[in-house]
Amino acid sequence: QVQLLESGGGLVQAGGSLRLHCAAPGSAFRVDAMGWYRQAPGKQRELVAVITSGGLPNYAESVKGRFTLSREDRKNTAHLQMNSLKPEDTAVYYCNVRAASVGTDWKSVDYWGQGTQVTVSS
C-alpha cells in the first residue's frame, strides 16, 4: 500500500501562484508515474499534469505554459508550481501515483491523495 502526503493549495487571487507538493514515502514499491488531477464542482476529474519515471511531464492544454511539474525520483516527491492562476483553475487537486509492489504482483495500480482545495478569486 502506498500512502500519499499532499500539501499546498489555498486561496489566491487571479494571476497569483501556488505550489502543491506530493510525497510517497517508502521504498517497498516502484513508482512508474506521479502527477496531479483536479475536479471542479459538477465536473469530472481531469488530468492536470503527469510525469513518468525517466520521462518528461505532460500537461493538459489548459495549463500549458502556466504550470510546471517536477519530480524527485529518489525521494518519490512531485511538485506542481502553478503560476498565472485563473478562476477556472479552482478545483480540488489530487495527487496520483502509479506504483507497483509485491502486493500487486508488480502490476502498476493507481493511488490517490486525499485532495487539496485550490481556490482562485477573480
Solvent accessible surface area in square Angstrom, and as a share of the most:
residue,aa,sasa,rsa
1,Q,168,0.75
2,V,8,0.05
3,Q,115,0.51
4,L,18,0.09
5,L,108,0.54
6,E,22,0.10
7,S,58,0.38
8,G,40,0.39
9,G,21,0.20
10,G,32,0.31
11,L,133,0.66
12,V,28,0.16
13,Q,138,0.62
14,A,50,0.39
15,G,56,0.54
16,G,21,0.20
17,S,56,0.36
18,L,32,0.16
19,R,103,0.38
20,L,0,0.00
21,H,62,0.28
22,C,2,0.01
23,A,26,0.20
24,A,0,0.00
25,P,71,0.44
26,G,51,0.49
27,S,105,0.68
28,A,83,0.64
29,F,28,0.12
30,R,111,0.40
31,V,12,0.07
32,D,36,0.19
33,A,11,0.08
34,M,0,0.00
35,G,0,0.00
36,W,0,0.00
37,Y,51,0.19
38,R,16,0.06
39,Q,63,0.28
40,A,24,0.19
41,P,121,0.76
42,G,91,0.88
43,K,141,0.60
44,Q,163,0.72
45,R,90,0.33
46,E,81,0.36
47,L,63,0.31
48,V,0,0.00
49,A,0,0.00
50,V,30,0.17
51,I,19,0.10
52,T,67,0.39
53,S,58,0.38
54,G,82,0.79
55,G,29,0.28
56,L,153,0.76
57,P,38,0.24
58,N,94,0.48
59,Y,51,0.19
60,A,25,0.19
61,E,135,0.61
62,S,65,0.42
63,V,0,0.00
64,K,106,0.45
65,G,87,0.83
66,R,31,0.11
67,F,6,0.02
68,T,76,0.44
69,L,5,0.02
70,S,47,0.30
71,R,38,0.14
72,E,71,0.32
73,D,75,0.39
74,R,243,0.89
75,K,135,0.57
76,N,19,0.10
77,T,21,0.12
78,A,0,0.00
79,H,27,0.12
80,L,0,0.00
81,Q,47,0.21
82,M,0,0.00
83,N,59,0.30
84,S,59,0.38
85,L,2,0.01
86,K,84,0.36
87,P,55,0.34
88,E,123,0.55
89,D,1,0.00
90,T,37,0.21
91,A,1,0.01
92,V,43,0.25
93,Y,0,0.00
94,Y,37,0.14
95,C,0,0.00
96,N,7,0.03
97,V,0,0.00
98,R,105,0.38
99,A,0,0.00
100,A,1,0.01
101,S,10,0.06
102,V,114,0.66
103,G,71,0.68
104,T,32,0.19
105,D,112,0.58
106,W,125,0.44
107,K,140,0.59
108,S,50,0.32
109,V,56,0.32
110,D,60,0.31
111,Y,25,0.10
112,W,104,0.36
113,G,10,0.09
114,Q,129,0.57
115,G,14,0.14
116,T,21,0.12
117,Q,88,0.39
118,V,0,0.00
119,T,46,0.27
120,V,7,0.04
121,S,43,0.28
122,S,131,0.85
